[in-house]
Amino acid sequence: MPELPEITVIARQMNHEIKGKRIADIEAKQPKNLNMPVSQFVKTAKGKIVNSVSSKGKWIFIKLDSSYYMLINRGMNADILYFTPNQKLPPKYQFKLTFSDKTGFTVQFQWFGYIHLVPEKDLTKHKLTAKLGTSPTDENFTLENFKKLLANKKARIKNFLLNQKNIAGIGNVYIQDILFSAKLHPNRKISTLSEKEINNLYNAIQNILNQSIQLGGLTYEKDFYGQKGKLTINEFLVGYKTGKPCPKCKTPIEKTKTGSTSSYICPKCQTL
């Protein structure tokens, strides 16, 4: 499933390519992906101009004129691919948006996903995005605000970070190396963290996610141009490396069950 780095990369590319363009046509083959009937969706979006494209957590926010947003969530996985005039399109797609200059993009969902059209005044009522926490790429994701977010919390640190209402965009892929870099066991209670550990955790979140963004995301995820990211398992520190030596102390990495998810840890560096 794409997480914050992959969504950030594609949103920035979309902003570069489609900002300022006018929507000329929309083809929606799967009504279940939309939040309104296809005819209403097309009628509402057609003719509008893209003001900007940004991201929050695992969502892409396309701001349209007339105070509307087109919100896209790639679900478990989806290819969002840019096309130019006369370019061959993917053989399968559920959604196609064409601009007045004949460029556009297609969306092919692998399992499930969403494309919602929401008036700006109703964003606070949109159930899937209204309660999203701050993204680590937001300018207000500061160390001070991070400390306030953790204050008086009793949850386990992994569960807390994976909750999109707390911090938007971190999933089970990147959480592995984030916690390892901070030398924290996934089951550590937030209330037991020292100020130094919180500082280390904040830096680990920034460093791990930014590294992936710089590399274009995971190697099995495509960007807006159909290019795969360059972050391979070789770049992971402990994630998905069961039995491999810890990069710090050479202790074999273990896979353990933490709640409803699996975790990869160094039992020596990440004691509980």
GUFIDREN-317838 format. One record per residue: residue in one letter; x, y, z of N, C-alpha, C, O in turn. Coordinates in steps of 0.05 Angstrom, whole numbers, plus 5000, padded with zeros to 4 digits. Layout:
GUFIDREN-317838
aXYZXYZXYZXYZ
...
end
This chain:
GUFIDREN-317838
m501749765000500050005000501850255000503650275016
p501250444982502850694982502450845008500250875018
e504650955018504551115042505351405036505551475012
l505951555056506451845052508551905030508052075014
p510851775030512851845009511851814981512251984964
e510551584975509551544948507351744940507251834918
i505651804959503452004954504652284950503752434933
t506652344966507952614964509252644937508952854924
v510652434928512052444902510052494879510452674862
i507952334879506052354856504452614857503752724836
a503852714881502352964884504053194873503053374860
r506653194879508353414870508653404839508753614826
q508753164828508953134799506353224786506353354765
m504053154798501453234788501253544788500253664769
n502153664810501953954812503554084790502754284779
h505853974784507654074762506254054735506554234718
e504953834730503953774703501153884698500553974676
i499353884718496553944712495554204724493254284719
k497154334740496354594752495754794730497354834711
g493454914731492655114712491055004688490155164671
k490754744687489354624664486354594669485454564692
r484754604648481854594650480854314643481754194623
i479054204660477953944655476053944632474054094632
a476553774612474853764588472953524588470753544579
d473853304600472253064599473052874621475352874630
i471152714630471652504651470252254643467952254635
e471652034646470551764641470851604667473151564676
a468651524679468751364704467351104699464951094696
k468950884699467850624694466850474718465350274716
q467750564742467050434767465750634786467050774800
p463050644785461650834802462250814832462051004847
k462950564841463550524870465950684880466150734904
n467650774862469950934870469151224876470651364889
l466851304866465951584869464151624893463051424904
n463751874900461951934923459252054913457752154930
m458752034887456252124876455851984849457751874839
p453451994838452951874812454951974791455752204792
v455651804772457651874751456852134737458452314733
s454252144729453352384713453652634729454452844718
q453052624755453352864772456252934776456953174776
f457952734779460852774783461952914758463353114761
v461352814735462352924710461353214706462953394699
k458753254710457653524707458853724726459353954718
t459353644750460453824770463353894764464154124768
a464953704756467853744752468553864725470554004722
k466953804705467653884678467754184675465954324685
g469854284663470154574658471754714680472554944677
k472254574702473654704724476654694719477654514705
i478154884731481054904727482354804753481454864775
v484654664749486154574772487854804783489454924769
n487354874808488855084821491454984833493455124832
s491354744844493754634856493254334863491054244864
v495454194867495353914876497153894900499553964899
s496153784922497753734946497053464957495453314945
s498153394980497553144993497353175023498453355035
k495852985034495652975063495452675071493552545064
g497452575085497452295091497552135066499352155049
k495551955063495351785040493351885019492551725002
w492652135021490652255003491952474985493652624994
i490952484960491752694941489452894941487152824937
f490053154944488053364944488453534919490453684916
i486553514900486653684876484753914880482253874880
k485754154883484054384888483154494861484754564844
l480554514858479354624833478254904838477654974861
d477955054817476655314820473755274827472755044827
s472355484834469555464844469455314870467355204878
s471755314885471755204912470954914915469354844931
y472154744898471754454899474454314903476554424894
y474354084914476753914916476053634904473953524908
m477953524888477753254880479753104897482153154896
l478752914913480452764932480852474922478952334915
i483352394920484052124910485551964931487552064942
n484651724936486051544953486551284937484751174925
r489051204936489850984920489250704932489750504919
g488150704956487350454968489750274972491950374980
m489450014968491749824971493849884951496249854956
n493049964927494950044906493350134882491250034877
a494450334868493250424844495250574827496950714838
d495150544802496850694784495450954775493250934763
i496551184780495551434770497551534750499751614757
l496851514724498751554703498051794685495751814675
y499951964680499652194662499852104633501351924626
f498252234616498452174588498452444572497352644581
t499652434549499852654530498252584505497552354502
p497652774488496052724463497352494447499752484443
n495652314438496352094420498051874435499051694422
q498351904461499851694476498051454481495651494486
k499251224479497650974484496950964513498650994531
l494450914519493450894547493750614558494050424543
p493750584584493850324596491450154587489350264581
p491849894584489649724574487249724593484949674584
k487649764619485449764638485650004656487850084665
y483450134661483250354680480350394688478550324672
q479950504712477150554721476450844718474050914718
f478451014714477851304714479751434694482151374693
k478651624679480351774660479452064660477052124656
l481352244664480752534664482352664642484852624641
t481052804624482352934602482053234604479853334609
f484353384599484253674600483853784572483953644552
s483454044571482854174545485254164526484854194501
d487654114536490054094518490553804510492653744498
k488653624515488753344508490653174525490952934521
t491853294546493353144565491353054587489053134586
g492252884605490552794626491852574642494252534641
f490152434658491252204673489051984676486652044675
t490051744679488251514684488851414712491051454723
v486851274723487151144749486350854747484050794739
q488150674753487450394753487750284782490050254792
f485550224795485550124822486049824821484849674805
q487849724838488449444840486449294857485849054853
w485349434877483449304895481149504901478949464890
f481649704918479549904923480950174924483350194924
g479350384923480350654924478150844921475850774916
y478751104924476651304923477451544906479751624905
i475451654892475751914878473252064885471052014875
h473452254904471152404914471352694906473552814905
l469052814899468853094893467353224916465053164921
v468753414929467653534953467853844952469953944947
p465653984958465854274960467654344983467754215003
e469254554979471154635000469854685027470954615048
k467454795027465954855051465154595066464454605090
d465154365052464354115064466753935071466253705079
l469154025068471453855073471453765102472253535108
t470553935120470453855149468453635155468353525176
k466653585135464653375138465353115123463952915125
h467553125108468352895092469552685111471752725122
k468152465115468752275136471552155133472852085153
l472552125109475151975105477552155108479752055111
t477152425107479552605109479352815131481352925139
a476952865140476553085159478053055185478953255197
k478452805193479752765219482652665216483852575236
l483852705193486652625189488452805206487953045208
g490452685218492352835233494252985215493952975190
t496153115227498153265212500053075197500852865208
s500753145172502752985158505553075165505953315170
p507452895167510252975173511453165153513553285159
t510253195129511253385110510053665113510953855100
d508153685131506953955136508854125151510354025168
e508654385146510554575160509954595190511754665205
n507554525198506854545226507454285241506854255265
f508754085227509653845241512453905252514453815242
t512454055274514854135287515353955311513553815320
l517853965321518453805345516653895369515753725384
e516254155371514554255393511754145391510554045411
n510554145367507854045363507753745366505753635376
f509953605359510053315362510053245391508653055399
k511453395407511553345436508753385448507953235466
k507353595439504653645449502753415441501053345457
l503253305418501553085408501852845426499952695430
l504252795435504852565452504252605482504052415497
a503852855489503552915518501152765530498952765519
n501552635552499452505568498252265553496052185561
k499552165533498551925519499551675532501851665541
k497851465532498551215545498750985525499450765533
a498251035500498250825480501050725474503050845481
r501150495461503750385451504550555427502850635411
i507150605424508050795405507450715376506750885360
k507650465369507150375342504150425335503550535314
n502450335353499550365348498850665345497250735328
f500150825361499551115360500351235333498851385321
l502751165324503751275299502251175274502151315254
l501250935276499750825253496850935252495550915231
n495951045273493251165273493251425257494451615265
q491751425235491851655217490551905229490952125218
k489151875250488052105264490152255280489852485287
n492252115286494452235301496552365282497052605283
i497652195265499552285244498752155218498351905217
a498352305197497352205172499652125153501352285147
g499551875145501451795123503351565130504451445112
i503751505156505551295163504051035164501951005177
g505150835150503950565150505950355160508050425170
n505250105156506849895168509549845153511249695163
v509849965129512449945115514550115128516650015136
y514050375131516050555141516350565171518350645181
i514350475185514450475214516650305225517750355247
q517350095210519449905219522150045224523350035245
d523050185203525650325205525550575222527550655233
i523150695223522850935240523350855269524950995283
l522050645278522450565306525250455311526350505333
f526350315292529150215295531050455298532850455315
s530750655281532550885282532351035308534351145318
a529951025320529551155346530150975369530051055392
k530950715363531550515384529250465402529550445427
l526850455390524450405406523050145398522750085375
h522349995418520749755413517849835406516850025418
p516649705387513949785379511849795401509949945400
n512249635422510349625444511049805467509649795488
r513049975464513650165485511250355490510050445470
k510550405514508450595521509550875518511750935526
i507951055506508751325502509551465528511351625529
s508051395549508551515575511351455587512251585605
t512651255576515351175586517551305570519951275577
l516951455549519051565532520351815545518951985556
s522951825543524352055553524352275532523652235509
e525152515541525252745522527152685499526652745476
k529352555505531352485485530252285465530652305441
e528752095475527551885458525452015439525151935416
i523952205450521952345433523352505412522452505389
n525552635419527052785399528152595377527952665353
n529152365386530252175366528052065348528452015324
l525652025360523451915344522552125323522052055300
y522352375331521652585312523652595289522852615266
n526152585295528252595274528152355257528552365232
a527552125268527351875253525051885233525351795210
i522751985242520452015224521252195200520652115177
q522452415205523252595184525352475165525052485141
n527352345177529552245161528652005143529351995119
i527151815154526351585139524451655117524751555094
l522551825123520551895102521852075080521252035057
n523552255088524852435068526752285051527052345027
q528052085062529851915045528351785023529151775000
s525951675030524351535010523351734989523251674965
i522451964998521552174979523752244959523252264935
q526152274969528452344952528952124931529952174909
l528451874939528851644921526451584903526451394888
g524351744906521951704889520051494900518251404886
g520451404925518651214937519550924932521750874923
l517850734940518450454938518750354909517450464891
t520350164905520950064878518649934865518549914840
y516649834880514349704868511949894864509749814857
e512450154869510350354864511150534841513450614838
k509150594824509650774801508951064807507151114822
d510451244796509851524799507951614776506951454762
f507551874774505651984754506451934725504851934707
y509051874721510051824694510551524689511651454668
g509651364708509951074704512650964712513250734708
q514351134724516951054733516850944761515551054779
k518350724766518350604792520350754811522350864802
g519650754837521450874856524050724858524350504847
k525950834873528650714875529250614903531450524909
l527250614921527650514948527050214948524750124946
t529150054949528949764950529349664978529949814996
i529049404981529349275008532249315017532849295041
n534049364998536849405006537249655023539049675039
e535449855019535550105034534250075061534750245079
f532649865066531349835092533549765112535449625106
l533049855137534949795158534249525171535949355173
v531749495180530849235192528249135179527748895181
g526749305166524249235155524449005135525949015116
y522848785140522648565122525348415118525848305097
k527048425139529648305137530048095159532148085173
t528147925163528247725184530747555181531347445160
g532247525203534647365203537147505194539347395198
k536847735182539247885173540448025197539148075216
p543048085195544448215218543548505221543248655202
c543048585246542448865252544749045242547048975246
p544149265228546249445218547849575239549949695234
k546949565264548349695287549949495303552349545308
c548749275310550049085329550348805318551548635332
k549348755294549548485281547848265293547948035284
t546148335312544248145323542148075301541248265288
p541447825298539447755277536747905282535747915304
i535748015261533148155262530847955265530847745253
e528948025282526747845288524147965277523748205277
k522347785269519647865262517847785285517847555293
t516347975294514547915317511848035313511548235298
k509847925326507148025324506648245344507148205368
t505748475335505148695353502348795347501848935328
g500448705364497648775359496648625334497048385331
s495548775315494448655291496448665268495848575246
t498848765273500948785252503448645260503948575284
s505148595240507748475246509848695248509648905235
s511948645264514048835267516748695263517048465269
y518648845252521348745248523148915267523249155265
i524548775285526048925305528848795310529248555303
c530648945321533048835332532548795362532148995376
p532548555372531948505400533948635419533248665443
k536248695409538248815426538049125426538249245447
c537649235403537449535401534749645409534549875418
q532649475407529949565413528749405436526849245432
t529849435459528849285482526249415492525749655489
l524549245504521949345514522249435543520249515555
end
